[in-house]
Structures are given as structure tokens and as C-alpha cells.
């Protein structure tokens, strides 16, 4: 079941685990996602394969930006790497 984070915005989180999402990832694979919300303080909600992920990045994005990155690390936290060697930390 999806629930709204903020009733004034159209951003949702998914009320179940991300095991299926994580099981599809392999180190080094390239992913493409879209920024669905800019939260401030370098935090974003990024949608990949229908999953909304709370992310943090030193790189600045705008809502609706499409971003591409490689899977750098799966455990203990998912880390995605940009070509410019800046990192996107994903909180799962």
C-alpha cells in the first residue's frame, strides 16, 4: 500500500520491503532514475523501477531530472556512483 508523505504533495512511499528491488541489482550495473521530489539539504526522492528511494547527494538536482549512475555497493548500504565520482547515498 502506498501512502502520501505530505498530503499537499504527490510523493508517496511504499509500505513494504525493498527486497525485490535490491535482489535485482548487481555491482557495476547502470541504472536510470528520475527525481520526483527535492526535499532540501541535499536530499531527494528518486524513482527507480517504480520504487521511490530517499537519497542524499552533493550534486544538485531539480524535480523531473533524469539521472544515470552505476551501482557501486549493495551492502551494508546501497551506494550509487555518478560518472563525475560524486556519490548518491540511498537510505533503505
C-alpha positions as CSV (number, residue, x, y, z in Angstrom):
1,X,0.0,0.0,0.0
2,X,1.3,3.5,-0.9
3,X,0.9,6.4,1.5
4,X,1.5,10.1,0.9
5,X,4.5,11.6,2.7
6,X,2.8,15.0,2.6
7,X,-0.9,15.4,1.8
8,X,-0.1,18.6,-0.2
9,X,2.4,16.9,-2.5
10,X,2.1,13.9,-4.8
11,X,5.0,12.0,-3.3
12,X,4.4,8.5,-2.0
13,X,6.3,5.9,-0.1
14,X,5.7,2.2,-0.5
15,X,4.7,0.4,2.7
16,X,6.6,-2.9,2.0
17,X,10.2,-4.0,1.8
18,X,12.6,-3.4,-1.0
19,X,14.0,-6.9,-1.1
20,X,12.7,-7.4,-4.7
21,X,14.3,-4.2,-5.8
22,X,17.7,-5.0,-4.1
23,X,17.7,-8.6,-5.4
24,X,17.6,-7.3,-9.0
25,X,20.8,-5.2,-8.5
26,X,24.3,-6.2,-9.2
27,X,27.5,-4.3,-8.5
28,X,28.6,-2.3,-11.6
29,X,25.2,-2.2,-13.3
30,X,23.9,1.1,-14.7
31,X,20.6,2.5,-13.5
32,X,18.5,5.4,-14.6
33,X,16.1,7.2,-12.3
34,X,14.0,10.3,-12.1
35,X,14.0,12.9,-9.3
36,X,10.3,13.1,-8.1
37,X,10.9,15.5,-5.2
38,X,13.5,17.8,-3.9
39,X,13.4,17.8,-0.1
40,X,16.2,20.2,0.6
41,X,19.5,19.7,2.5
42,X,20.9,17.6,-0.4
43,X,18.0,15.1,-0.1
44,X,15.8,13.9,-2.9
45,X,13.2,11.2,-3.6
46,X,14.4,9.3,-6.6
47,X,12.2,6.8,-8.5
48,X,13.9,3.7,-10.0
49,X,11.8,0.9,-11.5
50,X,8.7,2.2,-9.7
51,X,10.4,2.4,-6.3
52,X,10.7,5.7,-4.5
53,X,14.0,6.0,-2.7
54,X,15.1,8.6,-0.2
55,X,18.5,9.7,-1.4
56,X,21.2,12.2,-0.5
57,X,23.7,13.7,-2.9
58,X,26.2,16.5,-3.0
59,X,25.2,17.0,-6.7
60,X,22.2,19.4,-7.1
61,X,19.1,18.2,-8.9
62,X,15.8,19.6,-10.0
63,X,12.4,17.9,-9.9
64,X,11.9,15.7,-13.0
65,X,15.7,15.4,-13.7
66,X,16.7,12.1,-15.1
67,X,19.9,10.7,-13.6
68,X,22.1,7.8,-14.6
69,X,24.5,6.1,-12.3
70,X,26.3,2.8,-11.5
71,X,25.8,0.5,-8.5
72,X,29.0,0.9,-6.5
73,X,28.0,-1.0,-3.3
74,X,25.0,-3.1,-2.2
75,X,25.8,-3.7,1.5
76,X,25.6,-2.5,4.2
77,X,24.0,0.4,2.3
78,X,23.2,0.9,-1.4
79,X,25.7,3.4,-2.9
80,X,25.3,4.7,-6.5
81,X,28.1,6.4,-8.3
82,X,27.9,9.2,-10.8
83,X,30.3,9.4,-13.7
84,X,31.8,12.5,-12.0
85,X,32.7,10.3,-9.0
86,X,30.1,12.0,-6.8
87,X,28.1,9.6,-4.7
88,X,24.4,9.2,-4.1
89,X,23.6,7.6,-0.7
90,X,20.3,5.8,-0.6
91,X,18.6,5.2,2.7
92,X,16.7,1.9,2.7
